[in-house]
């Protein structure tokens, strides 16, 4: 598991180095790295961080999490 995580850290560091010292938003990139590590562990398949399939998986998970946060508000009337 450590090697999988270190592969993701290395890819993230390589991407940062390619940005030429300009400010970057790491939120999306860190999410991709974490998702990719978990996906590799669970599914045995690793994606490149620029792969549209990985981005699609991340977007689907974010939508699902947002939906699950919204459902109790509807069901229990809590806002």
N, C-alpha and C positions, 0 to 999 in steps of 0.2 A: 504494500500500500504506500509505503514511503516513496518508492521510485515513481509511482504514478503521480503523486502529489508534486514531487520534485520536477517531473517532466512539465507539469502545468506551470509551476513557478518559473522554470527556465523559458518557456514560451512567452509568458507574461513579461519577463525581464527583456527578452529579445524585442518584443513589440514596443516596450517603453524606450529602449535604446534607438529604435528606428524613428521615433518621433522627433529626434533632433533637439532635445532639450526644451521643447515648447510645452506649455501646460496641457495636461490631458485629464479627462474624466475617467477615473478608474472603476467607477461603479459597475458599468456594463461589462468591462473586461474581467473584473474579479468574479462577477457572477458567472461568466462563461467558463472561467478556469475551474471554479468550484463545481459547476454542473458537469463539466467535462470529466473531472476526476471521479465524481460520483457515478456518472454514466459508464465510465470505463470499468469501475469496480462492479457495478450491477449488471451491465449488459455485455461487458467484454469488448466494447467497441469504442475507439477513441476518434474524435473529430478534430480537425484543424480549427483554430479559433475563428477563422474567416469563412468556415463552411456554413452555407445558408441553412443546412439541416440542423446544425447545433443552435443557430439563432432561432429557428422555428420551434425547437424543443423548449428553449428558454422562454420564448414568448408565450407558449402554451402553458407552461408551468406558472408563469406570472399571472396569466388570466385565471387559472384554476385557483391559485392562492387568493386572488382578489375576490373571486366568486365565493369561496368558503368564508371569507371575512364578512361578506355582505349577507349571506343566508341567515345567520343568527339574528341580524337586525330585522329582517323581514319576518321571520318565524316568531321571535320573542317580542318584537316591537321595541327593541332597544336601539336608541340612536345616540 
